[in-house]
């Protein structure tokens, strides 16, 4: 199916669902269209795309100095990177990155 196969009413309904905030997966399922077709419609009618949660957050959030100090203190006391990450609710890669930036990991 491509954009030419859809009626103007169907396209308007798809766009309205998107503007209402319906999840993309629901729109695709409801209208029995492919995801690529949905985005083609949105582009053709100049509908601004919504940002996903991942896009809203910066890739490397700046950690407050207190968090960095906690990580360094715990690591110097002998706490493993895994345990630090679990206790502080951070990804292990973030803990490792902070320790590396502090000169404690190579």
MDTraj code that builds the backbone (N, CA, C; nanometers):
import mdtraj as md
import numpy as np

residues = "UNK UNK UNK UNK UNK UNK UNK UNK UNK UNK UNK UNK UNK UNK UNK UNK UNK UNK UNK UNK UNK UNK UNK UNK UNK UNK UNK UNK UNK UNK UNK UNK UNK UNK UNK UNK UNK UNK UNK UNK UNK UNK UNK UNK UNK UNK UNK UNK UNK UNK UNK UNK UNK UNK UNK UNK UNK UNK UNK UNK UNK UNK UNK UNK UNK UNK UNK UNK UNK UNK UNK UNK UNK UNK UNK UNK UNK UNK UNK UNK UNK UNK UNK UNK UNK UNK UNK UNK UNK UNK UNK UNK UNK UNK UNK UNK UNK UNK UNK UNK UNK UNK UNK UNK UNK UNK".split()
xyz = np.array([
    [0.0845, -0.1177, 0.0000],
    [0.0000, 0.0000, 0.0000],
    [0.0893, 0.1244, 0.0000],
    [0.0492, 0.2232, -0.0790],
    [0.1217, 0.3501, -0.0767],
    [0.0229, 0.4652, -0.0625],
    [0.0774, 0.5848, -0.0547],
    [-0.0029, 0.7030, -0.0231],
    [-0.1159, 0.7276, -0.1232],
    [-0.0943, 0.6925, -0.2491],
    [-0.1965, 0.7123, -0.3522],
    [-0.3178, 0.6209, -0.3318],
    [-0.2986, 0.5106, -0.2596],
    [-0.4075, 0.4157, -0.2349],
    [-0.5044, 0.4625, -0.1257],
    [-0.4662, 0.5671, -0.0530],
    [-0.5482, 0.6137, 0.0588],
    [-0.6374, 0.7299, 0.0174],
    [-0.7589, 0.7298, 0.0696],
    [-0.8502, 0.8417, 0.0417],
    [-0.8070, 0.9631, 0.1237],
    [-0.8526, 1.0789, 0.0807],
    [-0.8205, 1.2024, 0.1516],
    [-0.8729, 1.1958, 0.2957],
    [-0.9916, 1.1367, 0.3124],
    [-1.0514, 1.1235, 0.4452],
    [-0.9655, 1.0351, 0.5358],
    [-0.9152, 0.9257, 0.4784],
    [-0.8315, 0.8326, 0.5544],
    [-0.7023, 0.9019, 0.5985],
    [-0.6427, 0.9787, 0.5079],
    [-0.5203, 1.0520, 0.5396],
    [-0.5470, 1.1531, 0.6507],
    [-0.6595, 1.2240, 0.6415],
    [-0.6953, 1.3216, 0.7448],
    [-0.7144, 1.2536, 0.8800],
    [-0.7757, 1.1363, 0.8788],
    [-0.7975, 1.0609, 1.0023],
    [-0.6639, 1.0190, 1.0647],
    [-0.5722, 0.9736, 0.9807],
    [-0.4391, 0.9329, 1.0275],
    [-0.3670, 1.0528, 1.0886],
    [-0.3703, 1.1660, 1.0195],
    [-0.3044, 1.2874, 1.0683],
    [-0.3677, 1.3333, 1.2000],
    [-0.5005, 1.3293, 1.2085],
    [-0.5689, 1.3694, 1.3318],
    [-0.5305, 1.2796, 1.4493],
    [-0.5227, 1.1495, 1.4246],
    [-0.4805, 1.0567, 1.5300],
    [-0.3399, 1.0909, 1.5776],
    [-0.2524, 1.1224, 1.4835],
    [-0.1148, 1.1571, 1.5186],
    [-0.1117, 1.2863, 1.6003],
    [-0.1870, 1.3856, 1.5561],
    [-0.1913, 1.5141, 1.6268],
    [-0.2519, 1.5014, 1.7663],
    [-0.3450, 1.4062, 1.7829],
    [-0.4066, 1.3824, 1.9140],
    [-0.3088, 1.3174, 2.0115],
    [-0.1979, 1.2670, 1.9579],
    [-0.0978, 1.2053, 2.0436],
    [-0.1071, 1.0544, 2.0531],
    [-0.1879, 0.9942, 1.9680],
    [-0.1977, 0.8486, 1.9669],
    [-0.0597, 0.7901, 1.9368],
    [-0.0189, 0.6862, 2.0087],
    [0.1113, 0.6258, 1.9799],
    [0.1195, 0.5781, 1.8349],
    [0.2357, 0.5912, 1.7772],
    [0.2592, 0.5553, 1.6375],
    [0.2194, 0.4100, 1.6114],
    [0.2538, 0.3211, 1.7035],
    [0.2201, 0.1790, 1.6853],
    [0.0692, 0.1589, 1.6760],
    [-0.0058, 0.2341, 1.7567],
    [-0.1521, 0.2220, 1.7528],
    [-0.2085, 0.2742, 1.6209],
    [-0.1540, 0.3847, 1.5731],
    [-0.2009, 0.4431, 1.4462],
    [-0.1801, 0.3444, 1.3322],
    [-0.0614, 0.2872, 1.3275],
    [-0.0269, 0.1913, 1.2223],
    [-0.1213, 0.0707, 1.2265],
    [-0.1455, 0.0207, 1.3471],
    [-0.2334, -0.0957, 1.3624],
    [-0.3783, -0.0594, 1.3287],
    [-0.4247, 0.0536, 1.3806],
    [-0.5633, 0.0969, 1.3599],
    [-0.5963, 0.1149, 1.2120],
    [-0.5030, 0.1729, 1.1376],
    [-0.5284, 0.2048, 0.9970],
    [-0.4705, 0.1018, 0.9003],
    [-0.4092, -0.0035, 0.9566],
    [-0.3528, -0.1111, 0.8761],
    [-0.2564, -0.0580, 0.7693],
    [-0.1609, 0.0232, 0.8151],
    [-0.0594, 0.0792, 0.7249],
    [0.0792, 0.0485, 0.7808],
    [0.1786, 0.0650, 0.6977],
    [0.3163, 0.0467, 0.7411],
    [0.3660, 0.1735, 0.8088],
    [0.4624, 0.1557, 0.8971],
    [0.5226, 0.2687, 0.9670],
    [0.5830, 0.3685, 0.8682],
    [0.6491, 0.3170, 0.7661],
    [0.7105, 0.4038, 0.6650],
    [0.6051, 0.4889, 0.5945],
    [0.4883, 0.4311, 0.5708],
    [0.3800, 0.5051, 0.5063],
    [0.3285, 0.6161, 0.5979],
    [0.3186, 0.5874, 0.7260],
    [0.2763, 0.6904, 0.8212],
    [0.3707, 0.8103, 0.8143],
    [0.5005, 0.7836, 0.8197],
    [0.5977, 0.8930, 0.8152],
    [0.5985, 0.9637, 0.6794],
    [0.5700, 0.8906, 0.5741],
    [0.5594, 0.9527, 0.4414],
    [0.4428, 1.0524, 0.4393],
    [0.3308, 1.0132, 0.4974],
    [0.2137, 1.1019, 0.5051],
    [0.2479, 1.2264, 0.5864],
    [0.3105, 1.2057, 0.7007],
    [0.3449, 1.3189, 0.7877],
    [0.4394, 1.4161, 0.7174],
    [0.5364, 1.3614, 0.6448],
    [0.6304, 1.4481, 0.5707],
    [0.5588, 1.5236, 0.4596],
    [0.4766, 1.4526, 0.3844],
    [0.4081, 1.5135, 0.2702],
    [0.3183, 1.6291, 0.3138],
    [0.2548, 1.6148, 0.4285],
    [0.1628, 1.7179, 0.4766],
    [0.2274, 1.8108, 0.5811],
    [0.3604, 1.8066, 0.5867],
    [0.4385, 1.8954, 0.6743],
    [0.3927, 1.8933, 0.8199],
    [0.3670, 1.7747, 0.8704],
    [0.3288, 1.7579, 1.0104],
    [0.4575, 1.7392, 1.0908],
    [0.4823, 1.8267, 1.1889],
    [0.6052, 1.8120, 1.2680],
    [0.6050, 1.6807, 1.3468],
    [0.7183, 1.6137, 1.3456],
    [0.7299, 1.4869, 1.4166],
    [0.7444, 1.5115, 1.5657],
    [0.6865, 1.4207, 1.6435],
    [0.7006, 1.4283, 1.7892],
    [0.8382, 1.3770, 1.8259],
    [0.8901, 1.4285, 1.9349],
    [1.0185, 1.3793, 1.9828],
    [0.9947, 1.2626, 2.0765],
    [1.0794, 1.1604, 2.0650],
    [1.0705, 1.0469, 2.1558],
    [1.1399, 1.0844, 2.2854],
    [1.1196, 1.0040, 2.3879],
    [1.1836, 1.0312, 2.5166],
    [1.3359, 1.0343, 2.5018],
    [1.3898, 0.9445, 2.4213],
    [1.5346, 0.9418, 2.4018],
    [1.5838, 1.0716, 2.3401],
    [1.5070, 1.1272, 2.2469],
    [1.5480, 1.2505, 2.1813],
    [1.5357, 1.3702, 2.2743],
    [1.4451, 1.3641, 2.3709],
    [1.4256, 1.4756, 2.4623],
    [1.5398, 1.4871, 2.5623],
    [1.6023, 1.3751, 2.5933],
    [1.7085, 1.3760, 2.6929],
    [1.8446, 1.3850, 2.6253],
    [1.9360, 1.4654, 2.6809],
    [2.0705, 1.4710, 2.6236],
    [2.1404, 1.3365, 2.6411],
    [2.2307, 1.3044, 2.5495],
    [2.2967, 1.1746, 2.5554],
    [2.3842, 1.1603, 2.6794],
    [2.4530, 1.2649, 2.7176],
    [2.5339, 1.2609, 2.8396],
    [2.4835, 1.3689, 2.9342],
    [2.3866, 1.3300, 3.0174],
    [2.3360, 1.4273, 3.1131],
    [2.4494, 1.4655, 3.2072],
    [2.4551, 1.5922, 3.2375],
    [2.5559, 1.6355, 3.3340],
    [2.5130, 1.5906, 3.4729],
    [2.6013, 1.5230, 3.5386],
    [2.5727, 1.4755, 3.6732],
    [2.6156, 1.5828, 3.7724],
    [2.5354, 1.5996, 3.8736],
    [2.5684, 1.6985, 3.9751],
    [2.6984, 1.6590, 4.0428],
    [2.7689, 1.7590, 4.0930],
    [2.8970, 1.7335, 4.1587],
    [2.8814, 1.6365, 4.2746],
    [2.7684, 1.6434, 4.3449],
    [2.7479, 1.5535, 4.4592],
    [2.7426, 1.4072, 4.4153],
    [2.6823, 1.3801, 4.3007],
    [2.6754, 1.2424, 4.2489],
    [2.8156, 1.1956, 4.2124],
    [2.8904, 1.2830, 4.1456],
    [3.0275, 1.2478, 4.1069],
    [3.1101, 1.2197, 4.2314],
    [3.0953, 1.3041, 4.3336],
    [3.1697, 1.2832, 4.4589],
    [3.1316, 1.1503, 4.5237],
    [3.0021, 1.1174, 4.5215],
    [2.9563, 0.9897, 4.5786],
    [3.0193, 0.8727, 4.5053],
    [3.0191, 0.8803, 4.3733],
    [3.0751, 0.7713, 4.2924],
    [3.2231, 0.7527, 4.3237],
    [3.2968, 0.8628, 4.3260],
    [3.4411, 0.8569, 4.3540],
    [3.4654, 0.8011, 4.4939],
    [3.3903, 0.8495, 4.5920],
    [3.4056, 0.8055, 4.7310],
    [3.3784, 0.6553, 4.7435],
    [3.2695, 0.6102, 4.6831],
    [3.2343, 0.4684, 4.6898],
    [3.3399, 0.3822, 4.6215],
    [3.3881, 0.4274, 4.5076],
    [3.4879, 0.3510, 4.4328],
    [3.6178, 0.3408, 4.5121],
    [3.6576, 0.4511, 4.5740],
    [3.7815, 0.4502, 4.6541],
    [3.7683, 0.3617, 4.7771],
    [3.6474, 0.3418, 4.8248],
    [3.6234, 0.2527, 4.9391],
    [3.6224, 0.1061, 4.8963],
    [3.6277, 0.0830, 4.7668],
    [3.6342, -0.0541, 4.7176],
    [3.5036, -0.1089, 4.6624],
    [3.4025, -0.0248, 4.6518],
    [3.2745, -0.0686, 4.5961],
    [3.2901, -0.0888, 4.4455],
    [3.2361, -0.1992, 4.3959],
    [3.2480, -0.2273, 4.2524],
    [3.1618, -0.1307, 4.1712],
    [3.1986, -0.1157, 4.0455],
    [3.1225, -0.0288, 3.9550],
    [2.9780, -0.0777, 3.9458],
    [2.9599, -0.2082, 3.9412],
    [2.8255, -0.2657, 3.9328],
    [2.7416, -0.2264, 4.0549],
    [2.8003, -0.2414, 4.1758],
    [2.7262, -0.2073, 4.2980],
    [2.6974, -0.0577, 4.3057],
    [2.7928, 0.0242, 4.2637],
    [2.7709, 0.1697, 4.2623],
    [2.6531, 0.2023, 4.1718],
    [2.6527, 0.1420, 4.0538],
    [2.5458, 0.1711, 3.9576],
    [2.4095, 0.1293, 4.0116],
    [2.4029, 0.0148, 4.0778],
    [2.2754, -0.0330, 4.1325],
    [2.2292, 0.0561, 4.2480],
    [2.3219, 0.0940, 4.3359],
    [2.2855, 0.1758, 4.4520],
    [2.2414, 0.3162, 4.4123],
    [2.3020, 0.3712, 4.3089],
    [2.2692, 0.5076, 4.2678],
    [2.1679, 0.5120, 4.1533],
    [2.1325, 0.3961, 4.1007],
    [2.0343, 0.3917, 3.9923],
    [2.0863, 0.4474, 3.8612],
    [2.2144, 0.4242, 3.8366],
    [2.2785, 0.4730, 3.7138],
    [2.3257, 0.3546, 3.6305],
    [2.3342, 0.3715, 3.4992],
    [2.3926, 0.2655, 3.4168],
    [2.5405, 0.2464, 3.4520],
    [2.5886, 0.1227, 3.4444],
    [2.7296, 0.0978, 3.4745],
    [2.8200, 0.1772, 3.3813],
    [2.7767, 0.1971, 3.2584],
    [2.8589, 0.2735, 3.1634],
    [2.8762, 0.4185, 3.2093],
    [2.7740, 0.4750, 3.2736],
    [2.7834, 0.6122, 3.3242],
    [2.8816, 0.6189, 3.4400],
    [2.8734, 0.5224, 3.5306],
    [2.9660, 0.5178, 3.6445],
    [3.1086, 0.5043, 3.5926],
    [3.1285, 0.4132, 3.4990],
    [3.2615, 0.3926, 3.4409],
    [3.3111, 0.5212, 3.3746],
    [3.2242, 0.5875, 3.2999],
    [3.2584, 0.7116, 3.2301],
    [3.3014, 0.8194, 3.3298],
    [3.2259, 0.8340, 3.4382],
    [3.2587, 0.9356, 3.5393],
    [3.3922, 0.9038, 3.6048],
    [3.4154, 0.7772, 3.6391],
    [3.5430, 0.7389, 3.7003],
    [3.6591, 0.7631, 3.6042],
    [3.6363, 0.7347, 3.4781],
    [3.7397, 0.7585, 3.3771],
    [3.7704, 0.9074, 3.3674],
    [3.6656, 0.9904, 3.3678],
    [3.6841, 1.1362, 3.3609],
    [3.7558, 1.1904, 3.4846],
    [3.7410, 1.1189, 3.5958],
    [3.8070, 1.1602, 3.7199],
    [3.9489, 1.1032, 3.7303],
    [3.9902, 1.0278, 3.6288],
    [4.1253, 0.9729, 3.6265],
    [4.1414, 0.8464, 3.7081],
    [4.0324, 0.7814, 3.7435],
    [4.0397, 0.6609, 3.8260],
    [4.0306, 0.5324, 3.7452],
    [3.9955, 0.5407, 3.6210],
    [3.9865, 0.4242, 3.5319],
    [4.0533, 0.4579, 3.4004],
    [4.1144, 0.3552, 3.3396],
    [4.1776, 0.3770, 3.2089],
    [4.1031, 0.3047, 3.1015],
])
top = md.Topology()
chain = top.add_chain()
for i, resn in enumerate(residues, 1):
    res = top.add_residue(resn, chain, resSeq=i)
    for name in ("N", "CA", "C"):
        top.add_atom(name, md.element.get_by_symbol(name[0]), res)
traj = md.Trajectory(xyz[None], top)
